[in-house]
Amino acid sequence: MESIWPKEMFKEFKVLTLEQVSNEKRNSIRTVQRQFARLPVIRSYNKNSRYYTLSDIADFNNHGIWTYRDILFSKYGTLKQTVKHLILVSDSGLSGKEIGEIVRLAPRSFMHHFKEMDGIFREKHAGVYVYFSADATTFENQNSKRIGTGGFHKLDDTVVIKILVEYIKHPEKSTQELSRTLEERKRCRVSALQIENLFAHHGLLKKTQDSMQ
């Protein structure tokens, strides 16, 4: 059987480009592509997808990402395929910032391409777009956990104090009304969802809901 010579080069260099192999072996790019097609190669999802490695060389982390120097690879394929997979398997959906941290790219450099993806949709939570699975059951679970993790501990202490002071003064107000009041008086901008999480933590949520009935 004819040997697949790029495999030896991968063992030496870990990451290769078509041009690199073509120059080294003095073969056409098309010949190198045919050789690569016989190997379990994966392409980088940054650097214009110019770089290749072998799947058994890549040391993927728990998100399926491998970084070699500043070259990024994913076991799930392209950046779009990777982002979609990450959203679908996430416990509570993912914000653009959270996705960027996982794939190690600035969200502003790629997320605008993913506003509309099959099987994915986004909605605002506390003023930030969060991406969820479009499957009803999966979304329900993700959204429930997102609400449970989007609470008071992410608020500054000064904001928490302002919310509690306003609530003590006006316990009859709903969380939506408290949110609106705080913003209108230019004290701070905080969502009703964040206030609900804060109240739930302090055991005030039921009292607040009772006051709305």
N, C-alpha and C positions, 0 to 999 in steps of 0.2 A: 504493500500500500504506500502511495506517495506520502511523504512526511509533510506535516503542516508546519512550515518553518516559523511563522509568526509566534507559535506557542512558545518556542524557546526564547524569543525576544521578550514576550510578556513576562516570563519567569525572571528575566534579567532586569527589565525596566519597570514592570508592574503596570505602567500606563503608556499607551502609544497613540500616535496619530497615523492616519493613512500615509501622509507625506513622509513621516519619519521612516516607516517601513519601506516605502517606495524608494526613497533615496538610499537606504542601507542595502537593500537587496537588488536595486537597479531593475525594478519591475514597474509596470504601469500601475496607476491607481486602481484600474479595473481588476487587474490580477490580484492585487492586495485585497480588494473587496471580496473577491471570490474565496480567497483563503480565510478571511475573517468570517465569512458566512458558514464555514465548516466548524467554527469554534463557538462556545457559549459566551460570546462577547456582550458587553453592555456599554452603552454610550453615556457620557457625562450629560447632566441636565443643565450645566452652565457652560461657559466658554464656547457657545455656539455649537454644543454637542460634538466638538472636534475630537475629543479624547475617548479612548476605548480601554477597557480592561476585561479580564475574565471573571466570570461570576465566582469562581473558586479562589480568586485572589482577593477580591473585595472583602473587607472585614466590616460588615454592616453592623450598625448599632441597633438598639431595640426599635427604632423607627424605620429601619431598612435603609439608612443613609450611610454612605462611606465617603470620607473626605481624604483625599490624597493630595497633600500640599494644599493648594487652593482649588482643586478640581473636585467636583461633587458628583457622586453616582447614587442611584437609587435602585433597589431590587425590584421596584414596581414599574420602572421604565422612565418615561418622559416626566418633566416637571408637572405637566397637567395630570397625568395618570397618578403621580405620587400625591399631589395635593388632594385629588378626589379620594384616593384611598385613605389618606390621613383623616379627612373629614368623615367619611363613612364609618370608620372604625373608632372614632373618638368617643369618649364617654359623655362629653357635654358640648359637642360642637367645637369649632375652633374660630377664633378671631384672626384677622389678617396678621396681627402681631404674633400670635401664637404659632401660626403656620410659618411665618418668616423665621422664627426662632428654631423651629424644627428643621427646615430645609436650608437654613443658614444663608438666606438671601433677604435683602431689604424688601418688605412687602410692596412698597410703592413701585418696585421694578417689575413686578409680575402680576399682582393680584387683580389689576384692572382687566386682565385678559379672562378672568374666571368669574365675572359677574353672573354669567349664565352658563351653567354646566348641567348636562343631563344627570338627573338623580340628586342634584344639590340645589339648595336654595338658601337665601340669607335673609336675616331680619335683625333689626336693631335691638340690642340689649344694653340698657344704660348708656345709650348714645353711641354704641359701637356696633358695627356690623359683625354678626356671628354667622358662620356657615354651618348648615345642618344637612343631614340626610333628608331627602324628599320622601322617603318611606315613612308612612304615618306612625307606625309603631316605634321605629327607631328614633324618629324625631321626638315623639312623646317622652321617651326615656332620656334622650340627650337634653331636651329643653328642661325637664324636671331637675336634672343634675346641674345644668347651667344656672338655674334659679337658685339652687341650693348652694352653689359656690360663688355666686356673684354678690355677696352680701357685705355686711358692715365692715368686716376686717379690711376691705379694700378702700375704705374711706379714711380720710385724714381725721385725726382726733378732733380738730377744730370743727370739721363738718358734722361729726357725730354729735358734738355738744350743741351745735346750732339746731340740729334736728330735734334733739331731746328737749331743748328749751322751748322750741316752738310747739312741740306736742304737749308739754306741760301747761303752756298758756292756752292752748286750743285743743283739748283732748277730743272734741267732737269732730274734728276735721278728718277726712279720709286721707290715705297716703297720697292720692292724686292731688288733693287740695293742699296738703303740706308741701309737696314738691313744687306746685305752682306758686304758693305763697313765698317760699324761700327764694325762688328765682326772681319773682316780681320785685321783691324788696332788695334784690341784688346782694343777698347774703351769700348764696352759693347755688350752684346748679347740681341737683341730685335727683335721680329718677325715683318714681314711685316704687319700682322694684327694689331698689337699694334700701329705701326706707322700710319696706315690708320685711326684707331680710334682717335689718337692724332690729326691728320690733320683735320679730320671731325669736331672735337670740335673747332678747331681754324679757321675753314673756309678755310683751305688750300687744302682740298682733291680735289675739282674740278679743281683747278689750277694745281695740281700735275697730275691729270688724263689727263688734256688738254695737258700738256707738253709731255705726252707719245704718243699722237696721231700724 
